[in-house]
């Protein structure tokens, strides 16, 4: 089971919350996977800020989940 925590969401958004629902979880990973598969390189999926949407962004989301 994934841990769920109440967190403060800064105005610029919660890092890793790709779908904007206020929670960083597996659905955000799925959104990044969909962006990668669609080859759109949508900047919303660039969680680590390196200019690319790829597996490192998925790993960043996993790290955020594990740290919460």
Backbone as CSV, one residue per row, in Angstrom:
resi,resn,N_x,N_y,N_z,CA_x,CA_y,CA_z,C_x,C_y,C_z
1,UNK,0.845,-1.178,0.000,0.000,0.000,0.000,0.888,1.238,0.000
2,UNK,0.481,2.232,-0.766,1.218,3.486,-0.810,0.857,4.339,0.393
3,UNK,1.864,5.007,0.943,1.606,5.925,2.040,0.943,7.175,1.492
4,UNK,0.028,7.722,2.233,-0.607,8.975,1.851,-0.416,9.965,2.989
5,UNK,-0.003,11.156,2.646,0.271,12.163,3.662,-0.406,13.468,3.283
6,UNK,-0.734,14.243,4.297,-1.245,15.593,4.061,-0.019,16.480,3.910
7,UNK,0.050,17.185,2.802,1.222,18.004,2.545,0.800,19.410,2.149
8,UNK,1.670,20.373,2.407,1.456,21.740,1.971,1.780,21.804,0.487
9,UNK,0.887,22.368,-0.303,1.118,22.502,-1.735,1.459,23.963,-2.025
10,UNK,2.716,24.214,-2.396,3.086,25.594,-2.718,2.347,26.065,-3.967
11,UNK,2.315,27.378,-4.164,1.575,27.932,-5.298,2.042,27.406,-6.639
12,UNK,3.339,27.081,-6.768,3.826,26.579,-8.044,3.486,25.108,-8.243
13,UNK,2.853,24.485,-7.245,2.446,23.087,-7.368,3.372,22.174,-6.597
14,UNK,2.910,20.983,-6.371,3.655,19.974,-5.618,4.572,19.224,-6.568
15,UNK,5.865,19.221,-6.288,6.818,18.537,-7.162,6.425,17.072,-7.308
16,UNK,6.305,16.632,-8.534,5.936,15.248,-8.817,4.456,15.049,-9.059
17,UNK,3.653,16.064,-8.727,2.198,15.964,-8.930,1.877,16.339,-10.375
18,UNK,2.169,15.405,-11.271,2.062,15.661,-12.707,0.616,15.892,-13.136
19,UNK,-0.320,15.168,-12.519,-1.728,15.307,-12.929,-2.475,16.383,-12.145
20,UNK,-1.813,17.053,-11.193,-2.397,18.189,-10.503,-3.513,17.880,-9.526
21,UNK,-3.537,16.650,-8.987,-4.608,16.301,-8.044,-4.222,16.529,-6.586
22,UNK,-3.039,17.099,-6.343,-2.619,17.398,-4.975,-1.952,16.250,-4.246
23,UNK,-1.748,15.107,-4.935,-1.120,13.932,-4.336,-0.067,13.409,-5.314
24,UNK,1.091,13.026,-4.787,2.104,12.383,-5.617,1.967,10.885,-5.405
25,UNK,1.554,10.185,-6.474,1.324,8.751,-6.355,1.499,8.065,-7.709
26,UNK,1.082,6.836,-7.785,1.241,6.035,-8.996,0.550,6.609,-10.215
27,UNK,-0.500,7.380,-10.019,-1.170,7.961,-11.188,-0.276,8.991,-11.873
28,UNK,0.580,9.650,-11.111,1.526,10.596,-11.709,2.567,9.845,-12.537
29,UNK,2.980,8.689,-12.052,3.906,7.843,-12.817,3.251,7.439,-14.133
30,UNK,1.978,7.060,-14.089,1.274,6.647,-15.297,1.179,7.794,-16.308
31,UNK,0.960,9.011,-15.823,0.903,10.161,-16.725,2.247,10.347,-17.431
32,UNK,3.344,10.224,-16.684,4.668,10.366,-17.294,4.902,9.258,-18.319
33,UNK,4.502,8.034,-17.986,4.629,6.927,-18.945,3.848,7.237,-20.218
34,UNK,2.642,7.752,-20.069,1.826,8.096,-21.240,2.492,9.181,-22.088
35,UNK,3.110,10.170,-21.430,3.819,11.225,-22.159,4.990,10.629,-22.938
36,UNK,5.736,9.731,-22.286,6.870,9.090,-22.953,6.395,8.273,-24.149
37,UNK,5.358,7.475,-23.962,4.850,6.625,-25.049,4.296,7.443,-26.206
38,UNK,3.703,8.597,-25.895,3.148,9.457,-26.939,4.241,10.280,-27.627
39,UNK,5.454,10.257,-27.051,6.598,11.000,-27.584,6.291,12.492,-27.748
40,UNK,5.532,13.051,-26.793,5.173,14.467,-26.867,6.151,15.365,-26.108
41,UNK,6.929,14.772,-25.192,7.863,15.524,-24.355,7.173,16.705,-23.670
42,UNK,5.919,16.502,-23.254,5.143,17.529,-22.554,5.901,17.955,-21.296
43,UNK,6.207,19.248,-21.144,7.010,19.696,-20.007,6.389,19.417,-18.644
44,UNK,5.095,19.163,-18.579,4.480,18.852,-17.285,5.078,17.561,-16.703
45,UNK,5.571,16.677,-17.547,6.152,15.422,-17.085,7.618,15.516,-16.718
46,UNK,8.226,16.692,-16.903,9.651,16.874,-16.619,9.836,17.187,-15.141
47,UNK,9.715,16.169,-14.318,9.739,16.334,-12.860,11.117,16.768,-12.368
48,UNK,12.177,16.240,-12.967,13.518,16.573,-12.472,14.116,17.813,-13.134
49,UNK,13.385,18.422,-14.078,13.792,19.692,-14.651,14.977,19.639,-15.594
50,UNK,15.245,18.483,-16.215,16.390,18.383,-17.124,16.034,18.633,-18.588
51,UNK,14.777,19.009,-18.855,14.369,19.313,-20.219,13.896,18.122,-21.024
52,UNK,13.935,16.938,-20.435,13.495,15.709,-21.108,12.474,14.997,-20.230
53,UNK,11.524,14.326,-20.867,10.580,13.478,-20.135,10.987,12.043,-20.418
54,UNK,11.508,11.378,-19.379,12.001,10.018,-19.556,11.955,9.264,-18.225
55,UNK,12.609,8.135,-18.179,12.595,7.288,-16.989,13.139,7.943,-15.747
56,UNK,14.016,8.925,-15.908,14.543,9.600,-14.718,13.451,10.398,-14.007
57,UNK,12.450,10.858,-14.764,11.322,11.561,-14.133,10.462,10.586,-13.340
58,UNK,10.304,9.376,-13.859,9.569,8.338,-13.126,10.304,8.020,-11.828
59,UNK,11.629,7.877,-11.907,12.419,7.598,-10.714,12.299,8.732,-9.698
60,UNK,12.255,9.962,-10.168,12.106,11.119,-9.273,10.770,11.050,-8.521
61,UNK,9.709,10.676,-9.227,8.396,10.542,-8.573,8.448,9.431,-7.533
62,UNK,9.076,8.311,-7.875,9.201,7.205,-6.913,9.952,7.680,-5.671
63,UNK,11.027,8.418,-5.869,11.798,8.941,-4.724,10.935,9.857,-3.857
64,UNK,10.122,10.708,-4.487,9.247,11.615,-3.731,8.247,10.800,-2.912
65,UNK,7.660,9.767,-3.526,6.703,8.916,-2.801,7.368,8.241,-1.619
66,UNK,8.561,7.711,-1.822,9.257,6.993,-0.751,9.678,7.917,0.385
67,UNK,9.911,9.196,0.094,10.328,10.150,1.120,9.170,10.736,1.910
68,UNK,7.929,10.512,1.426,6.793,11.117,2.135,6.311,10.258,3.271
